[in-house]
Amino acid sequence: MSKLTAQLNWWKGAVIYQIYPRSFQDTTNNGVGDLQGIIKRLDYIKALGVDAVWISPFFKSPMKDFGYDISDYRDIDPLFGSLADFDELIAQAHQRDIKIVIDQVLSHTSDQHPWFIESRENKTNDKADWYVWADANEDGSPPNNWLSIFGGCAWQWEPRRCQYYLHNFLTQQPDLNFHNEDVRNAVLDNVEFWLARGVDGFRLDAINFCYHDAQLRDNPAKPKHLRQGRGFSEDNPYAFQYHYYNNTQPENLAFMQAIRTLMNKYPGAVTLGEISSEDSLATMNEYTAGGDKLHMGYSFELLTKDYSPSYIRNTVETLESQMTEGWPCWAFSNHDVERVASRWSNNGIVNHGQVKMLHALLASLRGSVCLYQGEELGLGEAEITFEQLQDPYGITFWPNFKGRDGCRTPLPWQRENEFGGFSTVEPWLPVVDAHKNVAIDAQQAEETSALVHCKQFLAWRKQHDALLFGDIKFTQSDDHILGFERSYNGKTLVCYFNLGEQSQAVEVQGKAIKSHHYDSATLSGFGYVIFAKEDV
């Protein structure tokens, strides 16, 4: 691989550190993190050994969904800073050889966006067809049975037009009409605004939701025993349907190609698409195939409760069998799901031995890696009372589902600080004691901490092309052990991970070059070992 090719393909095998800016670092003493907070902590990010940061939305927004409801795609919400702050962030990150990837929320806007304010006024204005509008049925009911992810009907009545508008998420997040060419062009212009400003790529939120079925056909019912997975449990009516018509339409592929054509004007810029469909792995393949659409796909398939070796193997092998051209990106945590240290733990009790094993496992799968802030510390899900909830999703489904606030609480920088060194005032969400006990300053001083282990493993990973670029072949997946080989340019690494708490024997496959809780062909609970396979 030439030096130029390597520079353009920096994202292959990269570790991308996700920052939820509201909860990263507050520098303005208002209890909310900001862009200057990210700048302040760039040296910490550099020391982690990651290649890029993905920053969740910081654009102007009424904050009904905490930034995923955008009212101005080309400006910074004053809560987070200014365009000058963003330009400084780009410059400071690039000086440290850190790439900047930002969220783009293309499928919908805020109901406070000027486009929607104009569109809703009547059926004849210049933006009248920029959103998904539909007449009521004869009895006044919505035009079809589509449901919102956040609960209830996906249609909201607008008296100004005497029509319904579509919202796949909150009622304050109306869906754009991508069947309209003017909408597509305006969206791409907004994307290019940030490319011209120097960003290195985009995480494309809910990218398979851009198009809807133009015929507005009803979604078919889903059998009760299949109403599971990807966070939509039986208490959410969204799980009652196959979502064949409100997202993942065939027309979206041409729009992915249009995005790629734009990206190609900025060599080295990358797209990472968030995909949640009825068959997310197949959609990931479809959206990354051919080299003319997305660079990488990202799904919720390893953000579930299932933690068995067989499930992980089946998920990765299924994608590998389909994705012959594209490039995967894996994550165990993000801002939308319970933190993995709790989700995959025994009875919710965080085990830092398990955390270290999960660091190594995530970074050893074929593909790029998304590491969510606090995952390097082994943070568990924060306990949030109903009175402390901010997330509308959690407020709606409490107490069966507590929402996403438990994974969004501020990052703890200092153990002995009242607010964990995140802010000088009470934060927008609490810094819980369990998190302060494993704060960054405490872990940096402890050689056996989860943080130090994460740094060391990521640094070691960079020395092994087989882990960065190699093929993957699974060799074992029983009740406890997950085993696979990573091969590249004639070199093979054999990886074993003990996903259980009891010691397990593993077959020696050469020289052990990296391990945790491994001794004489035995992996202790939550241990791992990586062998350099001897030539035959």
C-alpha positions as CSV (number, residue, x, y, z in Angstrom):
1,M,0.0,0.0,0.0
2,S,1.5,3.3,-1.1
3,K,1.8,6.2,1.4
4,L,-0.8,8.2,-0.6
5,T,-3.3,5.3,-0.6
6,A,-2.8,4.8,3.1
7,Q,-3.5,8.5,3.7
8,L,-6.7,8.3,1.7
9,N,-7.8,5.1,3.4
10,W,-6.9,6.2,6.9
11,W,-10.3,5.0,8.1
12,K,-9.7,1.4,7.3
13,G,-8.9,-0.3,10.6
14,A,-9.2,3.1,12.4
15,V,-10.3,3.6,16.0
16,I,-12.9,6.3,16.1
17,Y,-13.6,7.8,19.5
18,Q,-17.2,9.0,19.9
19,I,-17.7,12.2,21.8
20,Y,-21.2,13.2,23.1
21,P,-20.3,16.9,23.5
22,R,-23.0,17.7,26.1
23,S,-21.2,15.4,28.5
24,F,-17.5,15.6,27.6
25,Q,-16.2,18.8,29.2
26,D,-17.8,22.0,30.3
27,T,-15.7,25.2,30.0
28,T,-18.4,27.8,30.2
29,N,-19.7,26.8,33.6
30,N,-23.3,26.1,32.6
31,G,-23.4,22.4,33.2
32,V,-23.2,21.4,29.6
33,G,-20.1,20.4,27.6
34,D,-18.9,22.4,24.7
35,L,-16.5,22.6,21.8
36,Q,-13.8,24.3,23.8
37,G,-14.1,21.4,26.2
38,I,-13.1,19.0,23.4
39,I,-10.2,21.3,22.5
40,K,-9.1,21.3,26.2
41,R,-9.0,17.5,26.2
42,L,-7.4,16.8,22.8
43,D,-4.1,15.7,24.5
44,Y,-6.1,13.1,26.4
45,I,-7.7,11.9,23.2
46,K,-4.3,11.8,21.5
47,A,-2.9,9.8,24.4
48,L,-5.6,7.2,24.0
49,G,-4.2,6.3,20.6
50,V,-7.3,6.8,18.6
51,D,-7.3,7.9,14.9
52,A,-10.4,10.1,14.8
53,V,-13.2,11.5,16.9
54,W,-16.8,11.4,15.9
55,I,-18.7,14.3,17.5
56,S,-22.4,14.0,18.1
57,P,-24.5,17.0,16.9
58,F,-23.6,20.5,18.0
59,F,-25.7,22.4,15.4
60,K,-28.4,25.0,16.3
61,S,-31.3,23.1,17.7
62,P,-34.3,23.5,20.1
63,M,-32.7,20.4,21.8
64,K,-35.9,18.4,21.9
65,D,-33.8,15.4,21.0
66,F,-30.5,16.9,22.2
67,G,-29.2,18.1,18.9
68,Y,-30.6,15.4,16.6
69,D,-33.4,18.0,15.8
70,I,-31.5,20.6,13.8
71,S,-32.8,24.1,13.0
72,D,-29.7,25.4,11.2
73,Y,-27.3,22.9,9.6
74,R,-24.6,25.6,9.0
75,D,-24.2,27.1,12.5
76,I,-23.2,26.0,16.0
77,D,-25.7,26.1,18.8
78,P,-24.5,28.8,21.3
79,L,-24.7,26.2,24.0
80,F,-21.6,24.6,22.4
81,G,-19.8,27.6,21.1
82,S,-19.3,29.2,17.7
83,L,-18.0,28.5,14.2
84,A,-14.7,30.1,15.3
85,D,-14.5,27.5,18.1
86,F,-15.2,24.7,15.6
87,D,-12.5,26.0,13.2
88,E,-10.1,26.1,16.2
89,L,-11.1,22.5,17.0
90,I,-10.3,21.3,13.5
91,A,-6.9,23.1,13.5
92,Q,-5.9,21.8,16.9
93,A,-7.0,18.2,16.2
94,H,-5.2,18.2,12.8
95,Q,-2.0,19.4,14.5
96,R,-2.2,16.3,16.6
97,D,-3.0,14.1,13.6
98,I,-6.5,13.4,14.9
99,K,-9.3,13.3,12.2
100,I,-12.7,15.0,12.9
101,V,-15.9,13.2,11.9
102,I,-19.2,14.9,12.6
103,D,-22.8,13.8,12.7
104,Q,-25.0,14.7,9.8
105,V,-28.8,14.2,10.4
106,L,-30.2,14.2,6.9
107,S,-33.5,12.4,7.0
108,H,-35.3,15.0,9.2
109,T,-35.0,18.5,10.6
110,S,-36.4,20.3,13.6
111,D,-39.9,21.7,13.3
112,Q,-38.2,25.0,14.0
113,H,-36.1,24.8,10.8
114,P,-37.0,27.7,8.4
115,W,-37.7,25.1,5.7
116,F,-40.5,23.5,7.8
117,I,-41.9,26.8,9.1
118,E,-42.4,27.8,5.5
119,S,-43.6,24.3,4.3
120,R,-46.4,24.0,6.9
121,E,-48.0,27.4,6.1
122,N,-49.9,26.2,3.0
123,K,-49.8,23.9,0.0
124,T,-48.5,26.4,-2.5
125,N,-45.3,27.9,-1.0
126,D,-41.9,27.3,-2.3
127,K,-41.2,24.6,0.3
128,A,-44.6,23.0,0.2
129,D,-43.3,19.7,-1.0
130,W,-40.1,19.7,1.0
131,Y,-41.5,17.5,3.8
132,V,-43.7,14.3,3.7
133,W,-47.3,15.6,3.7
134,A,-50.4,13.5,3.3
135,D,-54.1,14.0,3.4
136,A,-56.2,12.3,6.1
137,N,-58.4,9.3,5.4
138,E,-62.1,9.9,5.0
139,D,-62.6,9.4,8.7
140,G,-59.8,11.8,9.6
141,S,-57.3,9.2,10.6
142,P,-53.7,9.2,9.5
143,P,-52.9,8.1,5.9
144,N,-51.4,4.8,7.0
145,N,-50.3,2.7,10.0
146,W,-46.6,3.8,10.2
147,L,-45.3,4.2,13.8
148,S,-42.7,6.5,15.4
149,I,-39.6,4.9,17.0
150,F,-40.3,7.0,20.1
151,G,-43.8,5.6,20.5
152,G,-47.2,6.0,18.8
153,C,-48.3,7.3,15.4
154,A,-45.7,8.6,13.0
155,W,-48.1,11.2,11.6
156,Q,-48.9,14.6,13.2
157,W,-51.8,16.8,12.2
158,E,-51.0,20.3,11.0
159,P,-54.1,22.6,11.0
160,R,-52.5,25.2,8.7
161,R,-52.4,22.8,5.8
162,C,-55.1,20.4,7.0
163,Q,-52.7,17.6,6.4
164,Y,-50.5,15.2,8.3
165,Y,-46.7,15.3,8.2
166,L,-44.5,12.3,8.8
167,H,-42.1,12.0,11.7
168,N,-40.2,8.7,12.2
169,F,-38.9,10.1,15.5
170,L,-40.3,12.8,17.7
171,T,-43.2,15.0,16.5
172,Q,-40.7,17.9,16.5
173,Q,-38.6,16.0,13.9
174,P,-40.5,16.2,10.6
175,D,-39.2,14.0,7.8
176,L,-37.8,15.6,4.6
177,N,-39.2,14.5,1.3
178,F,-36.2,13.1,-0.6
179,H,-38.3,12.4,-3.6
180,N,-37.9,16.1,-4.2
181,E,-34.7,17.0,-6.1
182,D,-34.5,20.4,-4.5
183,V,-34.4,18.8,-1.1
184,R,-31.6,16.5,-2.1
185,N,-29.6,19.3,-3.6
186,A,-30.1,21.5,-0.5
187,V,-29.1,18.7,1.8
188,L,-25.9,18.0,-0.2
189,D,-25.0,21.7,-0.1
190,N,-25.2,21.6,3.7
191,V,-22.9,18.6,3.8
192,E,-20.4,20.3,1.5
193,F,-20.4,23.4,3.8
194,W,-18.6,21.2,6.5
195,L,-16.3,19.5,4.0
196,A,-15.1,22.9,2.8
197,R,-14.5,23.8,6.5
198,G,-12.1,20.9,6.8
199,V,-14.0,17.9,8.4
200,D,-12.6,14.5,7.6
201,G,-15.9,12.7,7.4
202,F,-19.4,12.1,8.5
203,R,-21.3,9.7,10.7
204,L,-24.7,9.7,8.8
205,D,-27.5,9.4,11.3
206,A,-30.4,7.0,10.4
207,I,-29.2,7.2,6.8
208,N,-31.6,4.5,5.6
209,F,-34.6,6.7,6.7
210,C,-34.1,9.3,4.0
211,Y,-36.7,7.9,1.6
212,H,-40.2,6.7,2.3
213,D,-42.5,4.6,0.1
214,A,-44.2,7.1,-2.3
215,Q,-47.4,5.0,-2.3
216,L,-47.6,5.2,1.6
217,R,-48.4,1.5,1.8
218,D,-49.1,0.1,5.3
219,N,-46.4,-1.8,7.1
220,P,-47.3,-5.5,7.7
221,A,-47.7,-6.8,11.2
222,K,-44.8,-8.6,12.9
223,P,-45.5,-11.8,14.9
224,K,-45.3,-11.4,18.6
225,H,-42.3,-13.8,19.0
226,L,-40.3,-11.7,16.6
227,R,-40.8,-8.4,18.4
228,Q,-37.3,-8.2,19.8
229,G,-33.9,-6.8,18.9
230,R,-32.2,-3.5,18.3
231,G,-33.8,-1.9,21.4
232,F,-37.4,-2.2,20.3
233,S,-39.1,-4.5,22.9
234,E,-42.7,-5.6,23.2
235,D,-43.6,-2.5,25.2
236,N,-42.9,-0.3,22.2
237,P,-45.5,-0.6,19.5
238,Y,-42.8,0.1,16.9
239,A,-41.8,-3.5,17.3
240,F,-45.2,-4.7,16.2
241,Q,-44.4,-4.0,12.5
242,Y,-42.1,-5.0,9.7
243,H,-40.8,-1.5,8.6
244,Y,-40.7,-2.2,4.9
245,Y,-42.2,1.1,3.7
246,N,-41.2,3.9,6.1
247,N,-37.4,3.5,5.5
248,T,-34.8,1.6,3.5
249,Q,-36.4,2.3,0.1
250,P,-34.6,1.4,-3.2
251,E,-34.4,5.0,-4.2
252,N,-32.0,5.7,-1.3
253,L,-29.2,3.9,-3.1
254,A,-29.0,6.6,-5.8
255,F,-28.8,9.2,-3.0
256,M,-25.9,7.3,-1.4
257,Q,-24.1,7.5,-4.8
258,A,-24.7,11.2,-4.8
259,I,-23.2,11.6,-1.4
260,R,-20.1,9.5,-2.5
261,T,-19.7,11.7,-5.6
262,L,-19.6,14.7,-3.4
263,M,-17.2,13.1,-1.0
264,N,-14.9,12.2,-3.9
265,K,-14.3,15.9,-4.4
266,Y,-12.5,15.9,-1.0
267,P,-10.0,13.0,-1.1
268,G,-9.7,11.2,2.2
269,A,-13.1,12.3,3.5
270,V,-15.2,9.3,4.7
271,T,-18.8,8.4,5.3
272,L,-20.0,6.1,8.1
273,G,-23.7,5.3,7.8
274,E,-25.8,4.3,10.8
275,I,-28.2,1.6,9.6
276,S,-31.1,0.1,11.4
277,S,-33.4,-1.9,9.1
278,E,-35.3,-5.1,9.1
279,D,-32.1,-6.8,8.0
280,S,-29.4,-4.3,9.0
281,L,-26.5,-6.6,7.9
282,A,-27.9,-7.0,4.4
283,T,-28.5,-3.2,4.2
284,M,-24.9,-2.5,5.3
285,N,-23.7,-4.6,2.5
286,E,-26.0,-3.0,0.0
287,Y,-25.0,0.6,1.1
288,T,-21.3,-0.1,0.9
289,A,-21.1,-2.3,-2.2
290,G,-19.5,-1.2,-5.5
291,G,-17.2,1.5,-4.1
292,D,-19.7,4.2,-5.2
293,K,-21.8,4.6,-2.1
294,L,-20.9,4.7,1.7
295,H,-17.3,3.9,2.8
296,M,-18.5,2.1,6.0
297,G,-21.6,0.8,7.5
298,Y,-22.5,0.8,11.2
299,S,-25.4,-1.1,12.8
300,F,-26.9,-2.0,16.2
301,E,-26.2,-5.8,15.8
302,L,-23.6,-5.8,18.6
303,L,-25.4,-3.3,20.7
304,T,-27.9,-5.9,21.9
305,K,-28.3,-7.9,25.1
306,D,-27.0,-11.1,23.5
307,Y,-23.3,-11.6,24.5
308,S,-22.8,-15.2,23.6
309,P,-19.8,-16.3,21.5
310,S,-22.2,-17.9,19.0
311,Y,-24.2,-14.7,18.5
312,I,-21.1,-12.6,18.0
313,R,-19.7,-15.2,15.6
314,N,-23.0,-15.5,13.6
315,T,-23.3,-11.7,13.4
316,V,-19.8,-11.2,12.1
317,E,-19.8,-14.2,9.8
318,T,-23.2,-13.2,8.3
319,L,-21.9,-9.8,7.5
320,E,-18.6,-11.2,6.1
321,S,-20.4,-13.5,3.8
322,Q,-22.4,-10.7,2.4
323,M,-20.0,-7.7,2.5
324,T,-17.5,-8.7,-0.1
325,E,-16.6,-5.2,-1.1
326,G,-17.5,-2.8,1.7
327,W,-15.8,-2.2,5.1
328,P,-17.5,-2.8,8.5
329,C,-17.3,-0.7,11.6
330,W,-18.1,-2.3,14.9
331,A,-19.2,-0.8,18.3
332,F,-20.2,-2.3,21.6
333,S,-21.6,1.0,23.0
334,N,-22.9,4.4,21.9
335,H,-25.1,7.2,23.0
336,D,-28.3,5.3,22.3
337,V,-27.9,2.0,24.3
338,E,-27.0,0.8,27.8
339,R,-23.3,0.9,28.3
340,V,-21.6,-2.4,27.5
341,A,-19.9,-2.7,30.9
342,S,-23.4,-3.1,32.4
343,R,-25.3,-4.6,29.4
344,W,-23.0,-7.6,29.0
345,S,-22.2,-8.0,32.7
346,N,-23.5,-10.4,35.3
347,N,-26.5,-8.8,36.9
348,G,-25.4,-5.4,35.9
349,I,-22.2,-5.5,38.1
350,V,-19.2,-4.0,36.2
351,N,-16.2,-6.3,36.1
352,H,-13.1,-4.5,35.0
353,G,-11.5,-7.8,33.9
354,Q,-14.3,-8.2,31.5
355,V,-14.0,-4.6,30.4
356,K,-10.3,-5.2,29.4
357,M,-11.3,-8.4,27.5
358,L,-14.0,-6.4,25.7
359,H,-11.5,-3.7,24.7
360,A,-9.3,-6.3,23.1
361,L,-12.2,-8.2,21.4
362,L,-13.7,-5.1,19.9
363,A,-10.3,-4.0,18.6
364,S,-9.6,-7.4,17.2
365,L,-12.6,-7.9,14.9
366,R,-12.2,-7.2,11.2
367,G,-13.2,-3.6,10.5
368,S,-12.9,-0.2,12.1
369,V,-13.9,0.5,15.7
370,C,-16.2,3.0,17.3
371,L,-15.2,3.5,21.0
372,Y,-17.8,5.5,23.0
373,Q,-16.5,8.1,25.5
374,G,-16.1,6.4,28.9
375,E,-15.9,2.9,27.4
376,E,-12.1,3.1,27.9
377,L,-12.8,3.6,31.6
378,G,-15.2,0.7,31.9
379,L,-18.1,3.0,32.9
380,G,-21.3,1.2,33.6
381,E,-24.8,2.5,33.1
382,A,-25.5,5.4,35.5
383,E,-28.5,5.0,37.7
384,I,-30.9,7.9,36.9
385,T,-34.1,8.6,38.8
386,F,-37.3,9.6,37.0
387,E,-36.9,13.1,38.3
388,Q,-33.5,13.4,36.7
389,L,-34.5,12.1,33.3
390,Q,-34.0,14.4,30.3
391,D,-34.5,11.9,27.4
392,P,-38.1,12.1,26.0
393,Y,-37.7,8.4,25.0
394,G,-37.1,7.4,28.6
395,I,-39.9,9.6,29.9
396,T,-42.4,8.1,27.6
397,F,-41.5,4.4,28.3
398,W,-40.6,4.7,32.0
399,P,-40.3,2.5,34.1
400,N,-39.9,-0.5,31.7
401,F,-37.4,1.4,29.6
402,K,-35.4,4.1,31.3
403,G,-34.2,5.8,28.1
404,R,-30.7,6.8,27.1
405,D,-29.7,9.2,29.9
406,G,-27.8,6.4,31.8
407,C,-25.2,6.2,29.0
408,R,-25.1,10.0,28.5
409,T,-24.0,11.2,31.9
410,P,-20.8,13.4,32.0
411,L,-17.4,12.0,31.7
412,P,-15.6,11.8,35.1
413,W,-12.2,13.5,34.9
414,Q,-11.4,13.8,38.6
415,R,-12.3,11.4,41.4
416,E,-12.3,13.9,44.3
417,N,-14.2,16.7,42.5
418,E,-17.9,17.2,43.3
419,F,-18.9,17.1,39.7
420,G,-16.1,14.8,38.5
421,G,-14.1,17.7,37.0
422,F,-16.7,18.0,34.2
423,S,-18.1,21.3,35.4
424,T,-17.9,23.8,38.3
425,V,-21.8,23.7,38.5
426,E,-24.4,21.0,38.7
427,P,-24.4,19.3,35.2
428,W,-27.4,18.7,33.0
429,L,-27.2,15.0,34.1
430,P,-25.6,13.8,37.3
431,V,-22.1,12.5,37.7
432,V,-22.8,9.4,39.8
433,D,-20.4,8.2,42.5
434,A,-19.8,4.9,40.8
435,H,-18.3,6.9,37.9
436,K,-16.2,9.2,40.0
437,N,-14.6,6.2,41.7
438,V,-13.1,5.2,38.3
439,A,-12.4,8.7,37.1
440,I,-9.7,9.4,34.6
441,D,-7.1,10.9,37.0
442,A,-7.4,7.9,39.3
443,Q,-7.1,5.4,36.4
444,Q,-4.1,7.2,34.8
445,A,-2.2,6.6,38.0
446,E,-3.0,2.9,38.2
447,E,-1.0,0.6,35.9
448,T,-3.6,-2.1,36.0
449,S,-6.6,0.1,35.3
450,A,-9.0,-0.3,32.4
451,L,-7.9,3.0,30.9
452,V,-4.2,2.0,30.9
453,H,-5.1,-1.4,29.4
454,C,-7.1,0.3,26.6
455,K,-4.3,2.7,25.7
456,Q,-1.8,-0.2,25.7
457,F,-3.9,-2.5,23.6
458,L,-4.7,0.2,21.0
459,A,-1.0,1.1,20.7
460,W,-0.1,-2.6,20.3
461,R,-2.8,-3.1,17.7
462,K,-1.3,-0.4,15.5
463,Q,1.8,-2.6,15.2
464,H,-0.1,-5.6,13.6
465,D,-1.4,-5.2,10.1
466,A,-3.3,-8.4,10.5
467,L,-5.6,-6.7,13.1
468,L,-5.9,-3.5,11.1
469,F,-6.6,-4.9,7.6
470,G,-6.6,-8.7,7.8
471,D,-9.3,-11.3,6.9
472,I,-11.1,-13.0,9.7
473,K,-11.9,-16.7,10.0
474,F,-13.7,-18.1,13.1
475,T,-12.4,-21.3,14.6
476,Q,-14.4,-21.7,17.9
477,S,-17.6,-20.5,19.5
478,D,-18.8,-22.6,22.3
479,D,-20.5,-21.6,25.6
480,H,-17.5,-19.6,26.7
481,I,-14.7,-19.2,24.1
482,L,-14.7,-17.2,21.0
483,G,-11.8,-17.9,18.7
484,F,-10.8,-16.6,15.3
485,E,-7.8,-16.0,13.1
486,R,-6.8,-12.7,11.5
487,S,-4.5,-13.0,8.4
488,Y,-2.7,-10.5,6.3
489,N,0.2,-10.7,3.9
490,G,1.2,-14.2,5.0
491,K,1.0,-13.5,8.7
492,T,-1.7,-14.9,11.0
493,L,-2.8,-14.1,14.5
494,V,-4.9,-16.5,16.4
495,C,-7.2,-14.9,19.0
496,Y,-9.1,-16.5,21.9
497,F,-11.5,-14.7,24.2
498,N,-13.1,-16.2,27.3
499,L,-16.5,-14.5,27.5
500,G,-17.3,-16.4,30.7
501,E,-16.3,-16.2,34.3
502,Q,-14.8,-19.7,34.6
503,S,-11.3,-20.8,33.5
504,Q,-11.2,-22.5,30.1
505,A,-8.5,-24.5,28.3
506,V,-7.4,-23.3,24.8
507,E,-5.2,-24.8,22.2
508,V,-1.7,-23.3,21.9
509,Q,-1.3,-21.9,18.4
510,G,2.2,-20.5,18.5
511,K,3.8,-17.8,20.5
512,A,1.6,-15.8,22.8
513,I,2.3,-12.2,22.0
514,K,-0.6,-10.5,23.9
515,S,-2.7,-11.8,26.7
516,H,-4.7,-11.0,29.8
517,H,-5.4,-13.7,32.5
518,Y,-3.7,-16.4,30.4
519,D,-1.3,-19.0,31.7
520,S,-0.1,-22.4,30.2
521,A,-3.0,-22.9,27.8
522,T,-5.6,-21.8,30.3
523,L,-7.7,-18.6,30.1
524,S,-9.0,-17.4,33.4
525,G,-12.5,-15.8,33.5
526,F,-12.6,-12.9,31.0
527,G,-9.1,-13.6,29.8
528,Y,-7.8,-13.4,26.3
529,V,-4.7,-14.5,24.4
530,I,-3.4,-13.7,20.9
531,F,-0.9,-16.0,19.3
532,A,1.4,-15.4,16.4
533,K,0.8,-18.5,14.4
534,E,3.9,-20.5,13.4
535,D,4.6,-21.2,9.8
536,V,3.7,-24.7,8.7
